[in-house]
Amino acid sequence: MEQAKSMNYRYDYLLIFIVAILTAIASEVKVIPFEGAPFRIGLGTVIFLLAVLIRPLPLIHTGCITGIVVVLFRALLDELLLISSFSVSLISHIPAGLFYILFAIGLSIIKLEKNKSKPFLLASLVTIVEFVSNYVEQLTTTLFITDISVTIKEVALLLLVAIIRSFFVIGIYSSITVKEQKRQMQQLLNFISTLYVEALYLKKSMNEIEHITANSYSLYEQLKKIDPLLSIKALSIAQEIHEVKKDEQRIYAGLSKILKMEQLDAYFISDLLQFVKEANEKYSEMLNKKIQFKVSYNQDFYTKEHLPLLALMNNLVANAVEAIEEEGTIHIAINTSKDFITITVEDTGIGIPKNLIPVIFDPGYTTKFNSEGVPSTGIGLSHVQAIVHKLNGSIDVISNETTTFSIKLPLNILQKGES
């Protein structure tokens, strides 16, 4: 434990020094707003702020180390460029080091981590912190380094730069985090939709186990009068099956709790289509297939039935990906009418023989085998049919030059408010 803490500690300080060096280098990419101005506008603050937003670090330590590195870096650069001696430059750049220390203290005071979820508020607070830190830097320069005072015009410019720079950096950070959150949400939804299918299958399995238990107990009752020893074995089997059912009930209760929590959210139909498209694009790339995906819809609306819809579309589209040998096209469409929505998945794959269409939804049916000739479980399309029936819908398939699965669902079950 102590060793792990020590390693994390060293890693954090390595990152702090990297941030400090990058900030020092970036601060040399600068603009002097007008001739004789007592300050310059550099990219150092942008790099420093973006770094501490992306990777939480001890702010005050980071600010102090960055301040020291910036002062030393600028003094060394001045000496190398023969601008002034190292000692003279060191003193002249101390206010710049002070800026980063004050800036870090200010970020700590406004609770940078706590306010990350409120971009506008955070950008406003950072603007104030940067402006105050910049003003103190310029005031220190005026009092101890030069006699050039800071005018009202320059103060206004400092404020404008603080506003632009702060909102720019927070905007970049927010766009990064929003993209990452969307990716994580998509992964979570795909995972939860898979759980939804498994929960549905588990519930069906529990009903079948209940039927088997009843039959086993009935057999026990019949054998009890004929062969007591066999009746005891039948009773034992019934009890074991009942225990399996209780285990499945516990698992189902846990899954149901997760699914109930997830169902509190609602998603646009357009978002679900995009999730399915992106997930299966990755799947086709993994299989080294060149597949063009097309999505379309004629009406967008919120739905709280996103889990069954995702499960349906993901399963059908994944099957379509597998049906295409090397390259082809998959079109996913949702058309909304007055009372129904129709989901169609059309692919240019190898197709389904007409004589097999009546049995493709049967549990256990499959045309998929691994390299050793072992068949898959064959529960995909039977799951799709079970979900469709649960939503009071119907499913049809046509396979000619292309294969098209068409699902028709009642709109009142899915629609929770139009966009």
NUPA-647835 format. One line per 10 residues: for each residue x, y, z of C-alpha. Coordinates in steps of 0.001 Angstrom, whole numbers, always signed. Example, Ala and Ser with C-alpha at 12.3 -4.5 7.8 and 13.67 -1.06 7.14 Angstrom:
<sites>
+12300 -4500 +7800 ~ +13670 -1060 +7140
</sites>
This chain:
<sites>
+0 +0 +0 ~ +2728 +2450 +1009 ~ +4755 +1522 -2066 ~ +1752 +2210 -4317 ~ +1222 +5601 -2678 ~ +4906 +6425 -3147 ~ +4726 +5500 -6852 ~ +1604 +7647 -7357 ~ +3314 +10509 -5549 ~ +6370 +10305 -7823
+4163 +9988 -10911 ~ +2211 +13123 -9949 ~ +5397 +15118 -9500 ~ +6736 +13886 -12821 ~ +3519 +15162 -14432 ~ +3862 +18473 -12583 ~ +7367 +18985 -13983 ~ +6139 +18104 -17481 ~ +3301 +20643 -17130 ~ +5787 +23235 -15840
+8187 +22720 -18751 ~ +5412 +22768 -21374 ~ +3971 +25923 -19792 ~ +7387 +27618 -19834 ~ +7905 +26772 -23510 ~ +4355 +27792 -24479 ~ +4705 +31098 -22635 ~ +7384 +32052 -25172 ~ +4752 +31924 -27912 ~ +3674 +35443 -27082
+2130 +38630 -28343 ~ +3044 +42084 -27037 ~ -192 +44066 -27497 ~ +1531 +47370 -28260 ~ +4989 +48891 -28160 ~ +6195 +49636 -24667 ~ +3479 +47546 -23001 ~ +4600 +46263 -19584 ~ +3146 +42782 -20230 ~ +2830 +40145 -22922
+74 +37680 -23833 ~ +1368 +34106 -24079 ~ +54 +30581 -24413 ~ +1526 +29477 -21086 ~ -1687 +30113 -19167 ~ -3683 +28137 -21748 ~ -1413 +25089 -21397 ~ -1320 +25326 -17585 ~ -5109 +25631 -17205 ~ -5903 +22902 -19738
-3401 +20554 -18068 ~ -4854 +20927 -14549 ~ -8378 +20527 -15940 ~ -7572 +17293 -17793 ~ -5391 +15784 -15075 ~ -6194 +16770 -11464 ~ -2904 +17638 -9739 ~ -2020 +19299 -6405 ~ -2781 +22845 -7578 ~ -586 +24887 -5261
+2409 +22564 -5725 ~ +1869 +22664 -9486 ~ +1641 +26471 -9467 ~ +4778 +26913 -7342 ~ +6882 +24511 -9404 ~ +5583 +25988 -12676 ~ +6364 +29518 -11445 ~ +9932 +28552 -10567 ~ +10491 +26695 -13864 ~ +9086 +29619 -15908
+11421 +32119 -14177 ~ +14489 +29888 -14607 ~ +13589 +29036 -18227 ~ +13153 +32698 -19228 ~ +16315 +33788 -17428 ~ +18342 +31029 -19091 ~ +16853 +31881 -22490 ~ +17726 +35578 -22046 ~ +21321 +34687 -21232 ~ +21603 +32298 -24208
+20235 +34987 -26519 ~ +22624 +37557 -24947 ~ +19710 +39778 -23900 ~ +20916 +40133 -20295 ~ +22813 +38285 -17609 ~ +21203 +35366 -15830 ~ +20944 +37134 -12453 ~ +19389 +40306 -13905 ~ +16889 +38280 -15964 ~ +16067 +36111 -12975
+14917 +39147 -10989 ~ +13016 +40657 -13923 ~ +10983 +37478 -14469 ~ +10007 +36875 -10830 ~ +6588 +38569 -11351 ~ +5826 +35993 -14081 ~ +6562 +33189 -11611 ~ +4346 +34958 -9061 ~ +1495 +34930 -11588 ~ +1436 +31119 -11794
+1590 +30752 -8021 ~ -1308 +33176 -7526 ~ -3216 +31628 -10430 ~ -2920 +28141 -8870 ~ -3969 +29443 -5435 ~ -6982 +31131 -7039 ~ -7974 +27934 -8869 ~ -7770 +26114 -5557 ~ -9984 +28708 -3860 ~ -12723 +28495 -6525
-12678 +24679 -6217 ~ -11729 +23868 -9791 ~ -12644 +20161 -9561 ~ -16041 +20798 -7971 ~ -17145 +23266 -10663 ~ -16052 +21287 -13737 ~ -19647 +20276 -14376 ~ -20695 +23970 -14601 ~ -18688 +25322 -17564 ~ -20099 +28873 -17655
-19667 +29389 -13910 ~ -16195 +27872 -14015 ~ -15100 +30060 -16952 ~ -16385 +33158 -15133 ~ -14525 +32264 -11929 ~ -11323 +31438 -13842 ~ -11602 +34810 -15606 ~ -11623 +36594 -12236 ~ -8698 +34511 -10948 ~ -6621 +35121 -14080
-7386 +38842 -14135 ~ -6434 +39292 -10458 ~ -3251 +37207 -10900 ~ -2291 +39172 -14025 ~ -2974 +42505 -12337 ~ -845 +41576 -9309 ~ +1926 +40488 -11695 ~ +1835 +43836 -13503 ~ +1650 +45773 -10239 ~ +4691 +43891 -8929
+6534 +44631 -12170 ~ +5701 +48339 -11876 ~ +6748 +48600 -8209 ~ +9947 +46545 -8244 ~ +11176 +46111 -11846 ~ +10158 +49085 -13991 ~ +8645 +52505 -13512 ~ +6055 +51936 -16230 ~ +2630 +52157 -14653 ~ -381 +50171 -15813
-3028 +52388 -17405 ~ -6800 +51920 -17421 ~ -6543 +50875 -21066 ~ -4079 +48123 -20157 ~ -6233 +46957 -17242 ~ -9200 +46671 -19639 ~ -7009 +44696 -22034 ~ -5954 +42354 -19216 ~ -9624 +41735 -18419 ~ -10482 +41114 -22080
-7594 +38651 -22464 ~ -8661 +36867 -19264 ~ -12226 +36513 -20563 ~ -11195 +35237 -24008 ~ -8526 +32887 -22702 ~ -10628 +31427 -19861 ~ -13745 +30807 -21924 ~ -11641 +29408 -24781 ~ -9885 +26858 -22547 ~ -13028 +25860 -20632
-14814 +25498 -23986 ~ -12120 +23142 -25290 ~ -12174 +21126 -22064 ~ -15984 +20893 -22084 ~ -16028 +19672 -25694 ~ -13466 +16976 -24802 ~ -15415 +15821 -21749 ~ -18774 +15875 -23556 ~ -17344 +13668 -26295 ~ -15890 +11270 -23710
-19147 +11189 -21731 ~ -21070 +10423 -24923 ~ -18690 +7559 -25706 ~ -19051 +6137 -22192 ~ -22840 +6526 -22322 ~ -22933 +4674 -25639 ~ -20856 +1813 -24241 ~ -23046 +1658 -21131 ~ -26263 +1639 -23157 ~ -24988 -1138 -25415
-23993 -3156 -22351 ~ -27329 -2526 -20605 ~ -29282 -3444 -23750 ~ -27405 -6765 -23783 ~ -28376 -7279 -20141 ~ -31975 -6522 -21107 ~ -31938 -9373 -23628 ~ -30356 -11738 -21107 ~ -32917 -10756 -18444 ~ -35719 -11500 -20909
-34211 -14886 -21720 ~ -33695 -15583 -18001 ~ -37348 -14815 -17266 ~ -38417 -17199 -20015 ~ -36044 -19823 -18625 ~ -37529 -19382 -15135 ~ -41008 -20071 -16486 ~ -39752 -23238 -18175 ~ -37990 -24340 -14964 ~ -41218 -23797 -13040
-43000 -26075 -15516 ~ -40261 -28734 -15217 ~ -40426 -28521 -11396 ~ -44182 -29069 -11460 ~ -43764 -32076 -13769 ~ -41026 -33525 -11554 ~ -43186 -33206 -8478 ~ -46112 -34783 -10333 ~ -43823 -37682 -11259 ~ -42855 -37994 -7594
-46522 -38231 -6593 ~ -47119 -40970 -9182 ~ -44005 -42981 -8275 ~ -44636 -42745 -4547 ~ -47283 -45476 -4786 ~ -45397 -47630 -7287 ~ -41675 -47375 -6414 ~ -40712 -45431 -3239 ~ -37004 -45408 -4130 ~ -37593 -43896 -7570
-40085 -41434 -6099 ~ -37404 -40153 -3704 ~ -35064 -39610 -6664 ~ -37801 -37745 -8533 ~ -38412 -35558 -5472 ~ -34677 -34875 -5192 ~ -34571 -33797 -8845 ~ -37565 -31513 -8290 ~ -35849 -29928 -5270 ~ -32587 -29378 -7180
-34448 -27777 -10077 ~ -36279 -25561 -7589 ~ -32918 -24433 -6140 ~ -31733 -23541 -9645 ~ -34887 -21489 -10119 ~ -34267 -19617 -6835 ~ -30721 -18785 -7989 ~ -32085 -17509 -11294 ~ -34684 -15446 -9441 ~ -31941 -13748 -7419
-29977 -12972 -10600 ~ -33120 -11725 -12344 ~ -33979 -9460 -9397 ~ -30514 -7876 -9604 ~ -30750 -7399 -13369 ~ -34254 -5948 -13058 ~ -33025 -3391 -10533 ~ -30257 -2248 -12899 ~ -32636 -2103 -15854 ~ -35265 -187 -13871
-32675 +2449 -12944 ~ -31560 +2755 -16576 ~ -35142 +3094 -17806 ~ -35457 +6410 -15934 ~ -33692 +8102 -18854 ~ -35143 +8848 -22274 ~ -33291 +9107 -25580 ~ -33988 +10462 -29026 ~ -34592 +7952 -31815 ~ -31824 +9710 -33782
-29351 +9069 -30933 ~ -30213 +5379 -30817 ~ -29682 +5057 -34571 ~ -26293 +6743 -34248 ~ -25295 +4444 -31369 ~ -26203 +1355 -33397 ~ -24359 +2679 -36459 ~ -21140 +3493 -34567 ~ -21105 +218 -32611 ~ -21532 -1897 -35727
-19030 +132 -37733 ~ -16466 -944 -35136 ~ -17742 -4524 -35333 ~ -17375 -4583 -39136 ~ -13839 -3160 -38838 ~ -12970 -5911 -36362 ~ -14149 -8488 -38947 ~ -12114 -6724 -41674 ~ -15211 -5938 -43724 ~ -15848 -2811 -45756
-19450 -1952 -45008 ~ -21244 +1308 -45699 ~ -23859 +2124 -43067 ~ -26861 +4334 -43814 ~ -29381 +5555 -41248 ~ -32620 +7434 -41812 ~ -35766 +8457 -39940 ~ -38743 +10642 -40793 ~ -39588 +11813 -37266 ~ -37487 +12225 -34148
-38886 +11756 -30647 ~ -37958 +10773 -27112 ~ -38503 +7193 -26007 ~ -38004 +5476 -22668 ~ -38036 +2103 -24408 ~ -34448 +2652 -25573 ~ -33162 -641 -24159 ~ -35454 -2969 -26140 ~ -35019 -806 -29251 ~ -31226 -913 -28935
-31341 -4655 -28324 ~ -33504 -5185 -31420 ~ -31470 -3004 -33761 ~ -28048 -4097 -32487 ~ -28942 -7759 -32907 ~ -30356 -7365 -36407 ~ -27528 -5095 -37595 ~ -24845 -7389 -36129 ~ -26461 -10293 -38025 ~ -26412 -8178 -41180
-22700 -7442 -40680 ~ -22019 -11168 -40367 ~ -24114 -11920 -43470 ~ -21945 -9659 -45662 ~ -18902 -11565 -46874 ~ -16381 -8806 -47662 ~ -18092 -5539 -48517 ~ -21607 -4250 -48796 ~ -24242 -1863 -47493 ~ -26548 -1864 -44459
-29472 +560 -44267 ~ -31191 +1111 -40896 ~ -34418 +3100 -41120 ~ -37200 +4142 -38740 ~ -40428 +5408 -40275 ~ -43140 +6838 -38038 ~ -46794 +6902 -39054 ~ -49892 +7901 -37099 ~ -50108 +4757 -34926 ~ -46967 +2727 -35606
-43239 +2922 -36137 ~ -41532 +591 -38574 ~ -37883 -358 -38086 ~ -36185 -1852 -41127 ~ -32695 -3307 -41419 ~ -31688 -4037 -45010 ~ -28374 -5610 -46014 ~ -26662 -6746 -49208 ~ -25392 -9973 -47638 ~ -25663 -13581 -48764
-29413 -13707 -48067 ~ -31654 -16331 -46469 ~ -33082 -19261 -48486 ~ -36889 -18966 -48670 ~ -37405 -22445 -47213 ~ -35498 -21437 -44059 ~ -37338 -18155 -43366 ~ -40159 -19888 -41377 ~ -37639 -21421 -38911 ~ -35042 -18653 -38401
-36836 -17390 -35281 ~ -36936 -20810 -33641 ~ -34756 -21120 -30487 ~ -31631 -23102 -31316 ~ -31703 -22429 -35052 ~ -28378 -21156 -36413 ~ -26305 -21028 -39575 ~ -23203 -19851 -37713 ~ -20372 -22224 -36922 ~ -16866 -21569 -35619
-13637 -22823 -37213 ~ -14065 -26170 -35409 ~ -17612 -26663 -36695 ~ -19275 -25892 -33342 ~ -22593 -24055 -33815 ~ -23510 -20823 -32030 ~ -26298 -20807 -29443 ~ -28850 -19653 -32019 ~ -30805 -17492 -29575 ~ -30311 -14125 -31303
-33346 -13941 -33568 ~ -35560 -15776 -31075 ~ -34647 -13019 -28615 ~ -35541 -10390 -31191 ~ -38927 -12019 -31733 ~ -39527 -12238 -27958 ~ -38802 -8506 -27507 ~ -41043 -7605 -30453 ~ -43908 -9643 -28988 ~ -43359 -8052 -25573
-43839 -4640 -27223 ~ -47023 -5893 -28947 ~ -45372 -5720 -32359 ~ -44694 -7950 -35341 ~ -41609 -8890 -37337 ~ -41280 -9957 -40991 ~ -38360 -10820 -43231 ~ -37978 -10687 -47020 ~ -34856 -12039 -48734 ~ -34341 -11529 -52456
-31437 -9483 -53835 ~ -31238 -7919 -50400 ~ -32419 -9152 -46998 ~ -34819 -6905 -45101 ~ -36059 -7381 -41550 ~ -39096 -5236 -40801 ~ -40411 -4633 -37277 ~ -43742 -2892 -36699 ~ -44395 -1522 -33188 ~ -47273 +473 -31652
-46257 +4135 -31398 ~ -48061 +4747 -28104 ~ -45761 +2263 -26328 ~ -42564 +3912 -27584 ~ -43313 +7604 -27886 ~ -42844 +9741 -24783 ~ -43095 +13204 -26319 ~ -42096 +14519 -29701 ~ -38947 +16562 -30211
</sites>
